[in-house]
Structure formats: structure tokens, C-alpha cells
């Protein structure tokens, strides 16, 4: 089964999900179970009448519908299932009085393991060593042990679902990989000591190593270092993917876009791509 948690009720997540169902057959739709609050389901009654998806509805009992839907999904999901999380905002991920700075941060705390943020397009993977944190804190969050651990989670996860990687490239934190300490010593102390990578390269030269015929993992140090490049190349056709849990978690690579709520004008290519990937993996 492919479970879908509803995300933020005032964002575009539910709208683009329902609109995307038109691209899938009834048998394909039946492989999805949407976990949605009862009153929110009523808002999309017209869509629901024309689809074959399974619904699990709940009555609101917490402040955040995102959190409530997510917790229900975790109670239901099994190892061979897939979870799709629709976009939300960080303020909706307060669970048991703990503020989580994104889905990945929540899952890391839930499963007590190292879970790097990762984005996928076809055979190319972009991973981020740190989460949504201020730039001034990035260097303090990166050390050799955690970097190595995250690389191993990524290697094993990609191998489990997609096969063995051909290349792994680690980006330097500083310009020009620090130039032997001229711009910083993180590369000398950490990056150049990491095992199981092909090469440490400057982030602004990673495109020179892209090869669509090879299965490649590019590891960046912080959010914008990797995501600016990924979104510039792939736009909405990217999957936010979490390896290292008992199940696979997928999401779109965009946010809630509150300004487009209930306007039915948002680009749905991202969620169509994610759903198609989930179905493909379920059929393997």
C-alpha cells in the first residue's frame, strides 16, 4: 500500500494530489490510501466521487492536521509500504511538544537514526548533510563520524531500492575545497578523510561530473548548496526521498505555496512524478 499523509490543509498539497489522480488508472488509484481529516475530505468531495483511492478519515483532535495524519500513517505502515508526505510548514510539525524542522528531522527523531535529506531525479541523487539550519551553524554540524554515517545510510538505501551506485561525489564546504586551508580547514579535517567516495570536489564544479548514463550520488553540505543546483536542473521533477527507515518515504521537492491555495493553478508535474515512482516501486 502507498499511504499519503495530508500535509498542510491550507497549502496546495491536497489539491495537486487530487488533480494528479486523473493521470492514473482505477487499479493504480486503488493502491493509494489518503489519510485526511473529515472536514478536509468534504472540501474535495467532487474529486473523491471520481476516484478509486482508499480514504482513512479522522476527526481533528490536535492543533496540527499534518502531525495527526502523519502519526496515523506511521501506525498503519508496514515495511513493504511506501509513505508519501504532502507539503507542510515547519510550524505544523510540533509533535509531543517537540518542534521538528521538517519531515526528515521528525523521522530522524522518531527512528533514532541518521537520516540525510536526499533528492532524486532518474538515476541522480543529491543529498544534504545538514537540515534547515542557519548558514553560520553549518560547519559546527558537520564532522567526520556523522558524515560517514550518512553516506553509508545513503549507499545502502539506494542499493536496496535502486541498485548499486556508480559514483559518489562529496562537495567541499568552502570555495575551491578550502585551497589547503586558505579558506577553511573543514576539508582537510573531514572531507578528504571520508571513505567510499570517488572524489571530493568544489560544489560549483559538480555539473562537470554529471553523467545521465551512470547512477550518481552528489553530497552537499547545506540546503541551498545542493538544492539551488538540483532545482535549477530538474525543476518540479524531483523526489524528496528518505532512506534508512523500515519503509521508503517520498515527497515532492516543493513547498506549500499558500498563495495558490484553492486556485487550481499549481503545477502538478511534481506530485505526478512522485506517485508514478511509488507505483513503479510497488510493482517491482
C-alpha positions in Angstrom: 0.0 0.0 0.0 1.0 3.6 -0.6 0.0 5.8 2.2 -0.4 9.6 1.7 -0.4 11.9 4.7 -2.3 15.1 4.0 0.2 17.8 4.8 -0.9 21.4 5.4 -4.6 21.9 4.8 -4.1 25.5 3.6 -1.4 24.6 1.1 -1.6 23.1 -2.4 -0.7 19.5 -1.4 -4.2 18.1 -1.4 -5.3 19.9 -4.5 -2.4 18.8 -6.6 -2.7 15.2 -5.3 -6.4 15.0 -6.3 -5.8 16.6 -9.7 -2.9 14.2 -10.4 -5.2 11.2 -10.0 -6.6 11.8 -13.5 -3.2 10.5 -14.8 -3.6 7.1 -13.2 -5.9 4.2 -13.9 -8.5 3.0 -11.4 -6.4 -0.1 -10.4 -3.4 2.2 -9.9 -5.5 4.6 -7.8 -6.6 1.7 -5.5 -3.0 1.4 -4.4 -3.2 4.7 -2.6 -4.7 5.4 0.9 -5.1 9.1 1.8 -5.1 9.9 5.5 -7.2 13.1 5.7 -9.3 14.9 8.3 -13.0 14.5 7.9 -13.9 18.2 7.1 -11.0 18.5 4.7 -12.2 15.4 2.8 -15.6 17.1 2.4 -13.9 20.1 0.6 -12.7 17.7 -2.1 -15.9 15.7 -2.4 -16.1 16.3 -6.2 -12.7 14.8 -6.7 -13.4 11.9 -4.4 -16.5 10.9 -6.3 -14.5 10.3 -9.4 -11.5 8.4 -7.9 -10.9 4.9 -6.6 -8.4 5.7 -3.9 -8.9 4.5 -0.3 -9.7 7.0 2.4 -8.9 6.9 6.0 -10.6 9.9 7.7 -10.1 11.2 11.2 -11.7 13.9 13.4 -9.4 16.7 14.4 -8.1 16.2 18.0 -4.8 18.1 17.7 -3.8 21.5 16.6 -1.9 20.3 13.6 -3.6 18.1 10.9 -0.2 17.5 9.4 1.0 15.9 12.6 -2.1 13.9 13.2 -2.2 12.5 9.7 1.5 11.6 9.9 1.2 9.8 13.2 -1.7 7.7 11.9 0.3 6.8 8.8 3.2 5.6 11.0 0.8 3.4 13.0 -0.5 1.8 9.8 2.5 1.5 7.5 4.5 -1.8 7.1 8.0 -2.4 5.8 7.0 -3.0 2.2 4.7 0.0 2.1 5.6 3.5 0.9 4.7 6.8 2.5 4.1 10.0 0.5 4.0 13.1 2.7 2.3 16.2 1.1 3.9 19.6 1.8 3.6 21.3 5.1 5.2 24.2 7.0 7.7 23.7 9.9 5.3 25.2 12.5 2.9 22.2 11.8 5.5 19.7 12.9 5.2 20.2 16.6 4.7 16.7 18.0 4.6 15.9 21.7 5.7 19.4 22.4 8.8 19.0 20.2 9.4 21.3 17.3 10.7 19.4 14.2 12.4 21.4 11.5 11.0 19.4 8.6 9.8 15.8 7.9 13.4 14.5 7.8 14.1 15.9 11.2 10.9 14.3 12.5 11.7 10.9 11.1 15.3 11.1 12.4 14.0 11.7 16.0 11.2 9.1 15.6 13.5 6.3 14.4 16.6 7.4 16.4 18.9 7.1 13.4 20.9 9.2 10.9 18.6 10.2 8.0 20.1 12.6 5.5 17.9 14.7 3.3 18.0 13.4 -0.3 16.5 14.4 -3.7 16.3 12.1 -6.7 15.7 12.5 -10.4 16.0 9.4 -12.5 19.5 7.9 -11.6 20.9 11.1 -10.0 20.7 11.7 -6.2 21.5 14.9 -4.4 21.9 14.6 -0.6 22.4 17.2 2.1 24.5 16.7 5.2 22.6 19.2 7.3 18.9 20.2 7.6 17.2 23.6 7.6 19.6 25.5 9.8 21.3 28.9 9.7 24.3 29.0 7.4 26.5 30.2 10.3 25.9 26.9 12.1 26.7 24.5 9.2 30.4 24.0 9.9 29.6 23.1 13.5 27.1 20.5 12.4 29.5 18.6 10.1 32.0 16.1 11.5 33.7 13.0 10.1 31.7 10.4 12.0 28.2 11.8 11.1 29.3 12.4 7.5 30.5 8.9 7.1 27.3 7.5 8.8 25.0 9.5 6.5 26.9 8.3 3.4 26.5 4.7 4.5 22.8 5.2 5.0 22.5 6.6 1.5 24.6 3.9 -0.1 22.7 1.1 1.5 19.3 2.7 0.9 19.9 3.4 -2.8 21.3 -0.1 -3.2 18.2 -1.6 -1.6 15.7 0.1 -3.8 17.6 1.1 -6.9 20.8 -0.9 -7.2 24.5 -0.2 -6.7 25.8 3.4 -7.2 28.4 4.1 -9.9 29.8 7.3 -8.4 29.7 9.2 -5.1 31.0 12.8 -5.1 31.3 14.8 -1.9 31.3 18.6 -2.2 33.7 20.7 -0.3 32.2 23.1 2.3 34.4 26.1 1.3 35.1 27.6 -2.1 37.7 25.6 -4.0 37.6 22.9 -1.3 39.3 25.3 1.1 42.5 25.6 -1.0 44.6 23.7 1.6 43.3 25.8 4.4 43.3 29.2 2.8 39.5 29.4 3.1 39.0 26.9 5.9 40.2 23.6 7.3 36.9 21.6 7.2 38.0 19.8 4.0 41.4 18.8 5.5 39.9 17.6 8.8 36.8 15.9 7.4 36.0 15.7 3.7 39.3 14.3 2.5 39.2 11.7 5.2 35.8 10.3 4.3 35.7 6.8 2.9 33.7 5.3 0.0 33.6 8.4 -2.2 35.0 8.8 -5.6 36.3 12.3 -5.1 35.9 15.5 -3.1 35.1 18.3 -5.5 34.2 22.0 -5.3 30.4 22.5 -5.3 30.5 24.9 -8.2 32.1 22.2 -10.5 29.7 19.4 -9.7 28.0 19.7 -13.0 31.2 18.7 -14.8 30.7 15.2 -13.3 27.1 14.7 -14.1 26.5 11.7 -16.4 23.0 10.6 -17.1 24.3 7.1 -18.0 25.6 6.5 -14.5 23.9 6.1 -11.1 25.4 9.0 -9.2 25.2 10.5 -5.7 26.3 14.1 -5.1 26.6 15.0 -1.4 26.3 18.7 -0.4 27.0 20.3 2.9 23.9 22.5 3.4 20.5 23.1 2.0 21.0 25.8 -0.6 24.4 24.5 -1.8 22.6 21.4 -3.1 19.0 22.5 -3.7 19.8 25.5 -5.9 21.7 23.3 -8.3 19.1 20.5 -8.2 16.0 22.7 -8.8 17.8 24.7 -11.5 18.4 21.5 -13.4 15.2 19.5 -12.6 12.6 22.0 -11.5 9.5 20.2 -10.1 10.6 16.8 -11.4 12.4 15.8 -8.3 11.6 13.5 -5.4 12.4 14.3 -1.8 13.3 10.8 -0.6 14.2 9.4 2.8 16.3 6.2 3.1 17.2 4.4 6.3 13.7 3.7 7.7 11.8 0.4 7.7 9.8 1.9 4.8 10.5 4.3 2.0 9.3 7.9 2.3 8.7 10.1 -0.8 7.6 13.7 -1.3 7.6 16.5 -3.8 10.6 18.9 -4.0 8.4 22.0 -3.5 6.5 23.5 -0.6 3.0 24.5 0.4 2.7 27.6 -1.9 -0.1 29.2 0.3 -0.7 31.9 -2.3 -2.1 29.3 -4.8 -4.4 27.6 -2.3 -7.9 26.8 -3.8 -6.9 28.4 -7.1 -6.3 25.1 -9.0 -3.4 26.7 -11.0 -0.4 24.9 -9.3 1.9 22.8 -11.4 1.1 19.1 -10.7 4.1 17.6 -12.5 6.0 17.1 -9.2 3.3 15.0 -7.5 2.6 13.0 -10.6 6.3 12.1 -10.8 6.3 11.1 -7.1 3.2 9.0 -7.4 4.4 7.3 -10.6 7.7 6.4 -8.8 5.7 5.0 -5.8 3.7 2.8 -8.1 6.7 1.6 -10.0 8.5 0.6 -6.8 5.3 -1.2 -5.5 5.3 -3.3 -8.7 8.9 -4.4 -8.5 
